[in-house]
């Protein structure tokens, strides 16, 4: 690539980042093909069918939330409308890969991707049932026109001193081809802060270690691997689990060959968040990338920009949660919103 073309490429990426108000890194490539990789905690996307193996009683027509087909279909339409718009600033077809959390099963995924707002796209998914007591899982939906999964697996999060406690979501690992580049993506929903942030921290540290071990294993055979970690981590970018155990750095210049880069850190530093609790913003929803995706000496797939998808219509305009993400429920009272989390995403370029 000539120096002139590199200069033009850099200017285009800078303009893209400026327009989107996102964190960016220059990407050197002989073309400007963009992909969107994101994550969305969709807040209790349950169907209306009783599953006796999980605790889904409150999300049934006769449950305390009176969860019926009308509300379920409204929820599907709301979530479909959001994810149908993700990444369209640079990717006309929308997202390429999207991790999901708080989904009950593969039925709700099928219903989601077959919604009229999404049905015209060639979408598919990867999902496994998790050991979570409430039955909520993680999953990955993807555009089969640009991504081809070759292998997937789940990896349990168990604390070595307390294996029976806090049965939680497995870490989903999917390997495949994005365009013609191999990538690895893990989808996460780490243990909650129930019982207190400090008391529950060891469980999230363990979830971070599961991811860290997966990263180490991949890098042993492919030192320049394209690895993406997405999820609701129930911790912020500065938390011990993310910064210390996962080794996700806040600046690209700090990222060594076996480290990770967390582009969400700058948002958190500036007071931005993806979810709020008691008038305090947190940035639990994160997208983190490996060194291979920020190494400008590589002409393959490269990280370009990161963003929180915080559109005006997703924000609550009044009441107790004014300014928060517009949620589905206030306690047991149906609000008709979207989710108590904003989606997050990154752009990659080839």
C-alpha positions as CSV (number, residue, x, y, z in Angstrom):
1,X,0.0,0.0,0.0
2,X,1.5,3.4,-1.0
3,X,2.0,6.1,1.5
4,X,-0.6,8.2,-0.4
5,X,-3.3,5.5,-0.1
6,X,-2.4,5.1,3.6
7,X,-2.9,8.8,4.1
8,X,-6.3,8.8,2.3
9,X,-7.3,5.7,4.3
10,X,-6.4,7.4,7.6
11,X,-8.4,10.5,6.7
12,X,-11.5,8.4,5.8
13,X,-11.4,6.6,9.2
14,X,-10.9,9.9,11.0
15,X,-13.9,11.4,9.3
16,X,-16.0,8.2,10.1
17,X,-15.0,8.4,13.8
18,X,-15.7,12.1,14.0
19,X,-19.1,11.7,12.4
20,X,-20.1,8.9,14.7
21,X,-18.6,10.4,17.9
22,X,-16.8,7.1,18.7
23,X,-13.4,5.9,19.9
24,X,-11.2,4.9,17.0
25,X,-7.9,3.6,15.8
26,X,-6.6,3.9,12.2
27,X,-7.0,0.8,10.1
28,X,-4.8,0.2,7.1
29,X,-6.5,-1.9,4.5
30,X,-6.6,-2.0,0.7
31,X,-10.4,-1.6,0.8
32,X,-13.0,-0.1,3.1
33,X,-15.3,-3.1,3.8
34,X,-16.9,-2.6,7.2
35,X,-18.4,-5.1,9.7
36,X,-20.3,-4.4,12.9
37,X,-19.9,-6.6,15.9
38,X,-22.0,-5.8,19.0
39,X,-23.8,-6.9,22.1
40,X,-27.2,-6.4,23.6
41,X,-28.6,-7.4,27.0
42,X,-32.3,-7.6,25.9
43,X,-33.7,-7.8,29.5
44,X,-35.7,-10.9,30.2
45,X,-36.7,-12.0,26.7
46,X,-38.9,-14.9,27.8
47,X,-41.6,-16.7,25.9
48,X,-45.0,-17.4,27.4
49,X,-44.6,-21.2,27.7
50,X,-44.0,-22.8,31.1
51,X,-40.7,-24.7,31.3
52,X,-40.7,-26.8,34.5
53,X,-36.9,-27.1,34.5
54,X,-36.3,-23.4,35.1
55,X,-37.7,-20.6,37.2
56,X,-39.7,-18.8,34.6
57,X,-42.9,-18.6,36.7
58,X,-43.0,-14.8,36.8
59,X,-42.9,-14.6,33.0
60,X,-46.1,-16.5,32.3
61,X,-49.6,-15.3,31.6
62,X,-50.6,-16.2,35.2
63,X,-47.4,-15.1,36.7
64,X,-46.9,-11.9,38.7
65,X,-45.8,-10.0,35.6
66,X,-48.8,-11.2,33.6
67,X,-46.5,-11.9,30.7
68,X,-48.8,-12.7,27.8
69,X,-48.5,-13.0,24.0
70,X,-49.3,-9.4,23.4
71,X,-46.5,-8.2,25.6
72,X,-44.1,-10.8,24.2
73,X,-44.8,-9.8,20.6
74,X,-44.4,-6.1,21.6
75,X,-41.1,-6.9,23.2
76,X,-39.9,-8.8,20.1
77,X,-40.9,-5.9,17.9
78,X,-39.0,-3.4,20.1
79,X,-35.8,-5.5,20.2
80,X,-36.0,-6.2,16.5
81,X,-36.4,-2.5,15.7
82,X,-33.2,-1.7,17.7
83,X,-31.0,-4.4,16.3
84,X,-32.2,-3.7,12.8
85,X,-30.5,-0.3,13.0
86,X,-27.2,-1.3,14.6
87,X,-24.2,-0.4,12.5
88,X,-26.1,1.0,9.6
89,X,-24.0,4.2,9.6
90,X,-21.2,2.3,7.9
91,X,-22.8,-1.1,7.1
92,X,-25.9,-0.7,5.0
93,X,-27.0,-4.3,5.8
94,X,-26.6,-3.7,9.5
95,X,-24.8,-5.8,12.1
96,X,-22.6,-8.8,11.2
97,X,-22.4,-10.5,14.6
98,X,-24.4,-9.7,17.7
99,X,-24.1,-11.3,21.1
100,X,-27.3,-11.5,23.2
101,X,-27.9,-12.0,26.9
102,X,-31.0,-12.6,29.0
103,X,-32.7,-14.8,26.4
104,X,-34.7,-17.8,27.7
105,X,-34.0,-20.3,24.9
106,X,-33.6,-20.7,21.2
107,X,-37.3,-20.3,20.6
108,X,-37.1,-16.6,21.4
109,X,-34.1,-16.2,19.1
110,X,-35.9,-17.9,16.3
111,X,-38.9,-15.6,16.9
112,X,-36.7,-12.6,17.0
113,X,-34.8,-13.2,13.8
114,X,-38.0,-14.1,11.9
115,X,-39.6,-10.8,12.9
116,X,-40.7,-8.8,9.8
117,X,-38.1,-6.2,10.6
118,X,-35.3,-8.8,10.3
119,X,-36.8,-11.6,8.3
120,X,-35.5,-10.3,4.9
121,X,-31.9,-10.8,6.2
122,X,-30.1,-14.1,6.1
123,X,-29.7,-14.4,9.9
124,X,-28.8,-17.4,11.9
125,X,-27.7,-18.1,15.4
126,X,-25.6,-20.1,17.9
127,X,-27.1,-21.0,21.3
128,X,-26.7,-23.5,24.1
129,X,-28.9,-23.9,27.2
130,X,-27.1,-22.6,30.3
131,X,-27.2,-23.8,34.0
132,X,-28.6,-20.5,35.1
133,X,-31.4,-21.1,37.7
134,X,-33.7,-18.7,35.9
135,X,-32.9,-20.2,32.6
136,X,-31.5,-17.1,31.0
137,X,-28.8,-17.8,28.4
138,X,-26.4,-16.0,26.1
139,X,-26.4,-16.5,22.3
140,X,-25.0,-15.2,19.1
141,X,-27.0,-14.1,16.0
142,X,-25.1,-13.4,12.8
143,X,-25.5,-12.4,9.2
144,X,-24.8,-15.7,7.3
145,X,-24.0,-13.7,4.2
146,X,-20.8,-12.4,5.8
147,X,-20.0,-14.8,8.7
148,X,-19.7,-18.6,8.6
149,X,-19.2,-20.4,12.0
150,X,-16.9,-23.3,11.9
151,X,-16.9,-24.4,15.6
152,X,-18.6,-23.4,18.8
153,X,-18.4,-24.5,22.4
154,X,-19.5,-23.5,25.9
155,X,-17.2,-23.1,29.0
156,X,-18.7,-23.1,32.5
157,X,-18.0,-20.5,35.1
158,X,-17.4,-22.3,38.4
159,X,-15.6,-20.9,41.4
160,X,-13.1,-23.6,42.6
161,X,-14.1,-23.2,46.2
162,X,-17.8,-23.0,45.7
163,X,-18.8,-24.9,42.5
164,X,-22.5,-25.3,43.5
165,X,-23.0,-21.6,44.3
166,X,-24.2,-19.1,41.8
167,X,-24.9,-21.4,38.9
168,X,-24.5,-18.9,36.1
169,X,-24.3,-18.5,32.3
170,X,-21.6,-20.4,30.4
171,X,-19.2,-18.5,28.2
172,X,-20.0,-19.1,24.6
173,X,-17.1,-19.4,22.2
174,X,-17.7,-19.2,18.4
175,X,-15.0,-19.6,15.8
176,X,-15.6,-18.7,12.2
177,X,-14.9,-16.7,9.1
178,X,-15.9,-13.0,8.9
179,X,-15.4,-12.4,5.2
180,X,-12.3,-14.4,4.6
181,X,-10.7,-13.7,8.0
182,X,-10.8,-16.1,10.9
183,X,-12.2,-14.7,14.1
184,X,-13.0,-15.9,17.6
185,X,-15.8,-14.4,19.7
186,X,-16.9,-15.1,23.2
187,X,-20.3,-14.1,24.5
188,X,-20.7,-13.4,28.2
189,X,-23.1,-12.6,30.9
190,X,-21.0,-12.6,34.1
191,X,-22.4,-13.2,37.6
192,X,-24.4,-10.4,39.1
193,X,-23.5,-8.2,42.0
194,X,-26.2,-9.8,44.2
195,X,-25.0,-9.8,47.8
196,X,-22.8,-6.8,47.2
197,X,-20.1,-5.8,44.7
198,X,-17.1,-6.9,46.8
199,X,-18.7,-10.1,48.1
200,X,-19.6,-11.2,44.6
201,X,-16.4,-10.1,42.9
202,X,-14.7,-13.5,43.0
203,X,-17.3,-14.9,40.8
204,X,-16.8,-12.3,38.1
205,X,-13.0,-12.7,38.5
206,X,-13.6,-16.4,37.7
207,X,-15.6,-15.5,34.6
208,X,-12.7,-13.3,33.5
209,X,-10.3,-16.1,34.0
210,X,-12.4,-18.4,31.8
211,X,-12.1,-15.8,29.0
212,X,-8.4,-15.2,29.7
213,X,-7.7,-18.9,29.5
214,X,-9.5,-19.2,26.2
215,X,-7.6,-16.2,24.8
216,X,-4.3,-17.8,26.0
217,X,-5.2,-21.1,24.4
218,X,-6.0,-19.4,21.0
219,X,-2.9,-17.3,21.0
220,X,-0.7,-20.3,21.6
221,X,-1.6,-21.6,18.1
222,X,-2.3,-18.3,16.5
223,X,-0.4,-15.3,18.0
224,X,-2.1,-12.8,15.8
225,X,-5.6,-14.2,16.2
226,X,-8.6,-11.9,15.9
227,X,-10.4,-12.3,19.2
228,X,-13.5,-10.4,20.3
229,X,-15.0,-10.5,23.8
230,X,-18.6,-9.2,24.2
231,X,-21.0,-9.2,27.0
232,X,-22.7,-7.9,30.1
233,X,-19.8,-8.2,32.5
234,X,-21.6,-6.8,35.5
235,X,-18.3,-4.9,36.1
236,X,-16.9,-1.7,34.6
237,X,-13.8,-1.3,32.4
238,X,-11.8,-0.3,35.5
239,X,-13.0,-3.2,37.7
240,X,-10.5,-5.8,38.9
241,X,-12.1,-8.6,36.8
242,X,-11.7,-6.7,33.5
243,X,-8.5,-4.7,34.1
244,X,-6.5,-7.3,36.1
245,X,-7.8,-10.8,35.4
246,X,-8.8,-10.3,31.8
247,X,-5.9,-7.9,31.1
248,X,-8.0,-5.5,29.0
249,X,-6.0,-2.3,28.6
250,X,-7.4,1.2,28.3
251,X,-4.9,2.5,25.7
252,X,-3.8,0.8,22.5
253,X,-0.1,1.7,23.2
254,X,-0.3,-0.4,26.4
255,X,-1.5,-3.5,24.5
256,X,1.2,-6.2,24.2
257,X,0.9,-9.3,21.9
258,X,-1.1,-11.3,24.5
259,X,-3.1,-8.4,26.0
260,X,-6.5,-7.0,25.1
261,X,-7.7,-3.6,24.2
262,X,-10.9,-2.2,25.8
263,X,-12.3,0.7,23.7
264,X,-15.1,1.2,26.2
265,X,-12.8,2.6,28.8
266,X,-12.8,6.1,27.3
267,X,-16.6,6.2,27.5
268,X,-16.6,5.2,31.1
269,X,-13.9,7.7,32.0
270,X,-16.1,10.4,30.5
271,X,-19.1,9.3,32.5
272,X,-21.0,7.5,29.8
273,X,-22.7,4.2,30.5
274,X,-24.9,1.4,29.1
275,X,-27.0,0.9,32.2
276,X,-27.9,2.8,35.4
277,X,-28.7,2.0,39.0
278,X,-29.7,4.4,41.8
279,X,-28.7,7.4,39.6
280,X,-25.2,6.0,38.9
281,X,-24.2,5.0,35.3
282,X,-22.3,1.8,34.8
283,X,-20.7,0.5,31.6
284,X,-21.2,-3.2,32.2
285,X,-21.8,-3.9,28.4
286,X,-18.5,-4.1,26.7
287,X,-16.7,-5.1,23.5
288,X,-13.0,-6.0,23.9
289,X,-10.5,-6.9,21.2
290,X,-7.2,-8.7,20.9
291,X,-3.9,-7.2,19.9
292,X,-4.3,-8.7,16.4
293,X,-7.2,-6.3,15.7
294,X,-5.3,-3.1,16.7
295,X,-1.9,-4.0,15.2
296,X,-1.5,-1.6,12.3
297,X,1.3,-3.7,10.8
298,X,-1.4,-6.3,9.9
299,X,-3.3,-5.5,6.7
300,X,-6.1,-7.9,7.6
301,X,-9.2,-7.2,9.8
302,X,-8.8,-4.2,12.0
303,X,-10.6,-2.4,14.8
304,X,-11.9,1.0,13.7
305,X,-14.4,2.4,16.2
306,X,-16.6,1.7,19.2
307,X,-19.9,3.1,20.3
308,X,-22.8,3.0,22.7
309,X,-26.1,2.8,20.8
310,X,-28.0,5.5,22.8
311,X,-30.7,6.7,20.5
312,X,-33.2,9.2,21.9
313,X,-36.1,6.8,21.6
314,X,-34.3,4.3,23.8
315,X,-34.2,6.8,26.7
316,X,-37.0,7.1,29.4
317,X,-38.4,10.6,29.3
318,X,-40.2,10.8,32.7
319,X,-40.8,9.1,36.0
320,X,-38.5,7.3,38.4
321,X,-36.1,6.2,35.6
322,X,-36.0,9.4,33.7
323,X,-32.8,9.5,31.6
324,X,-32.3,5.7,32.0
325,X,-32.6,3.1,29.2
326,X,-36.3,2.7,28.6
327,X,-37.0,-0.7,30.2
328,X,-39.7,-3.3,29.8
329,X,-40.8,-3.4,33.5
330,X,-40.8,-1.1,36.5
331,X,-41.0,-3.8,39.1
332,X,-43.9,-5.9,38.0
333,X,-45.6,-3.1,36.0
334,X,-45.2,-3.4,32.3
335,X,-43.7,-0.3,30.7
336,X,-43.6,-1.4,27.1
337,X,-39.9,-0.3,26.7
338,X,-36.9,-2.0,25.1
339,X,-34.3,-3.0,27.7
340,X,-32.7,-1.6,30.8
341,X,-29.4,-1.7,28.9
342,X,-28.2,0.1,25.8
343,X,-26.5,-2.0,23.0
344,X,-22.8,-1.5,22.4
345,X,-20.9,-2.2,19.2
346,X,-17.6,-1.8,17.3
347,X,-16.7,-1.4,13.6
348,X,-14.1,-3.5,12.0
349,X,-12.7,-2.9,8.6
350,X,-10.9,-5.0,6.0
